[in-house]
Amino acid sequence: MEVFLRFLQKEYQWSPNSVKEVVNKLSKGDVTTVWLLAAYWENVQALLPFGMQKMVAKELRSRNMIL
């Protein structure tokens, strides 16, 4: 999951600190893979800043992982 967010960080030019904070928050909730991120998206999306939420949701949708 961290690799996925780092990939998106480069694509969307997010700050490394923002990504690190999100990874830490998600890890504390045992969301450690992209599959788990997608599976629990409705519950964990609030842990991400709004702009990041939109882009992660877009990427998960493009991979048919969420509706």
C-alpha positions as CSV (number, residue, x, y, z in Angstrom):
1,M,0.0,0.0,0.0
2,E,2.9,2.3,0.8
3,V,4.3,1.7,-2.7
4,F,0.9,2.5,-4.2
5,L,0.7,5.8,-2.4
6,R,4.3,6.7,-3.2
7,F,3.5,6.1,-6.9
8,L,0.5,8.4,-6.6
9,Q,2.6,10.9,-4.7
10,K,4.9,11.3,-7.7
11,E,2.0,11.4,-10.2
12,Y,0.0,14.0,-8.2
13,Q,2.9,15.8,-6.5
14,W,1.8,15.3,-2.9
15,S,4.2,16.2,-0.2
16,P,6.2,13.3,1.2
17,N,5.1,14.2,4.7
18,S,1.4,13.9,3.8
19,V,1.9,10.5,2.4
20,K,4.0,9.4,5.4
21,E,1.2,10.6,7.7
22,V,-1.4,8.7,5.8
23,V,0.6,5.6,5.6
24,N,1.1,5.7,9.4
25,K,-2.6,6.3,10.0
26,L,-3.6,3.4,7.7
27,S,-1.0,1.1,9.2
28,K,-2.3,1.7,12.7
29,G,-5.7,0.5,11.4
30,D,-4.0,-2.6,9.9
31,V,-4.6,-1.3,6.4
32,T,-1.3,-2.4,4.9
33,T,-2.2,-3.5,1.3
34,V,-4.0,-1.9,-1.6
35,W,-6.6,-4.7,-1.4
36,L,-7.3,-3.8,2.2
37,L,-7.4,-0.1,1.3
38,A,-10.1,-0.9,-1.3
39,A,-12.0,-3.3,0.9
40,Y,-12.3,-0.8,3.8
41,W,-12.4,2.4,1.6
42,E,-15.7,3.6,3.0
43,N,-14.3,3.4,6.6
44,V,-10.7,4.7,6.0
45,Q,-11.1,7.4,3.4
46,A,-11.6,10.0,6.1
47,L,-8.0,9.5,7.2
48,L,-6.8,11.0,4.0
49,P,-6.8,14.7,3.1
50,F,-9.7,15.6,0.8
51,G,-7.7,16.0,-2.4
52,M,-5.9,12.8,-1.7
53,Q,-9.2,11.0,-1.1
54,K,-10.4,12.0,-4.6
55,M,-7.3,10.9,-6.4
56,V,-7.0,7.6,-4.5
57,A,-10.7,6.8,-5.1
58,K,-10.1,7.6,-8.8
59,E,-7.2,5.2,-9.0
60,L,-9.0,2.5,-7.1
61,R,-12.0,2.9,-9.5
62,S,-9.7,2.7,-12.5
63,R,-8.5,-0.6,-11.2
64,N,-12.1,-1.8,-10.6
65,M,-11.3,-2.2,-6.9
66,I,-14.2,0.1,-5.7
67,L,-17.4,1.3,-7.3
